[in-house]
Amino acid sequence: MGGDSMDDRPAHWDGVYETRDEAALTWFETEPALSVELIRKHAALCDPVIDVGGGASRLVDCLVDTGYRAVTILDLSDAGMNVSKCRLGPRTDQVRWVTADVTKWNPDQAYALWHDRAVFHFLTTEDDRKAYVTRLLSALRDGGKAIIMTFAEDGPEKCSGLPVMRYSPTGLIETLEAIAPGALRPVEAQKHVHLTPKGHEQRFQVSVLEKTGR
């Protein structure tokens, strides 16, 4: 997500997915091991799970293969999700697909777990961040967990030609707390280094938070 205006976002990301091979994208992971590990730790197989910005990510394959039975993929790019749908083949019907900008989306069910690998850091305006947090809290049931991965303070300053915000775990908590005081409690956090397909390091922070119901 990102761009100069909300209306530009789907076109930007459709263009990214339509002009570059999946395995050439900087965020490509053959197996998103850390995401799978955290989701398995914090959500049961029967729990409703949503991957925000899932696009062409192979996380959906892993979740279906693991036995998760209520998976939703949300992305503003049809082109990105079509990559995953083609890859999944007949298993596509086991997943709920939602085309929407998370800052404008209206959740229609409660999730036990919200997973976001590198959407929040594209939200460079306060209004967008507030809109994101509003949707997160609306979509997540009380006691539900949110996994939010962003570029770390020493991570890249741009991604796919767009500026990003960089966070430490503490900085992320402070940002969320300023928007929704007391609504999210930190559970755990760690640093993570992602190697791009070309072997470059991208430094992330990975935070798990719990919706308190306050």
HUTA-V272606 format. One line per field, one symbol per residue. ss: DSSP state (H for helix, E for strand, L for the rest). phi: phi as a letter, one per 20 degrees, with the letter a starting at -180 (. if undefined). psi: psi as a letter, one per 30 degrees, with the letter a starting at -180 (. if undefined). A space follows every 10 residues. Layout:
ss: ???
phi: ???
psi: ???
//
This chain:
ss: LLLLLHHHHH HHHHHHHHHL LHHHLLLLLL LLHHHHHHHH HHLLLLLLEE EELLLLLLHH HHHHHHLLLL EEEEELLHHH HHHHHHHHHH HHHHEEEEEL LLLLLLLLLL EEEEEEELLH HHLLLHHHHH HHHHHHHHHE EEEEEEEEEE ELLLLLLEEL LEELLLLLHH HHHHHHHHHL LLLEEEEEEE EEEEELLLLL EEEEEEEEEE ELLL
phi: .qofbgfffg fffgfffedc fgfeffefcf cfffffgfff fdbffeffcc demflegeff gfffffofdc ddddbedfff ffffffffmf fgfecedcea egfcfdgdbd debddcdmdg feeedfffff fffgfgffee fgnfdddcdc fffdefebbl ndfcedcegf ffgfffffec gmecdfdabb ebdeefgene eceddcddcd fene
psi: lalfleffee eeeeeefffk keffkfgkke jieeeeeeee efklffkkkk jkgebgkgee eeeeefgkfi kkkklfjeee feeeeeefbf feffkkkjjl kfffkjkglk kfkkkjjhee ffjfleeeee eeeeeeeefk lkflkkjjkl klfgalflkh gkllkkllee eeeeeeeeei kgfkkkelll lkjkklfggk kkklkjkklk kfg.
//
